[in-house]
Amino acid sequence: MNGFVKGMLLGAAAGAAADLALHTTCVKKTSAGKAMQTVTNAVDNAAASVKHTMGR
């Protein structure tokens, strides 16, 4: 395995570990967090719609 692939795998593993550490189930959901989730969902849905419209 070359260095680039090893770095990518290590980065992905570190990112996943950090995500698990930061996003526990006991986190209190704030109105700001809910608003950000709503915006993120809207952007994701718009991107999926554009992708579907373009046939990709």
N, C-alpha and C positions, 0 to 999 in steps of 0.2 A: 504494500500500500504506500502510495507516495505521501509526502508531507501535507499536501493540500487536502486530501481526503481525510487524513487523520485529524487535521485541524478542524475541518467541517464537522466531523463526528464528535470531537471533544467539545466544540462550541454548542452543538445541538444538545448534547448531554448536560452541559453546564446550564444552558438556557432552560431546559426542562426542569432541572433540579431547582433553579432559582424560582421558576414559576410555581412549582409545588410549594416551596417554602414561603412565598409571598402571598399565595392565594389559599388560605385555609378556609374551612367551612364555617368557622366561628366569626368571620369578619362581618361587622355590622354594615348593612347596606344603607348608604346615605342617599339623599335625593340627588346630590351631584353625581354619584356613581350610577344611579339609575338613569339619569339624563344622558350620561356618557354612553351607557349601554344602548339606549334608544337610538342615539346618533350613530353609533357603530353599526347597529342592526340595519338602519336605514341606508347607510353607505354600502354595506354588504349586499343588501337586496337590490340596490340600484346597479351595482357592478355586475351582479348575476343577471339582471335584466338586460343590460347592455351586451353582455357576453352571449346570452341566448339570442338576442336580436341579430347579432353579427354572425350567428351560426357557428360559434366556436366552443 
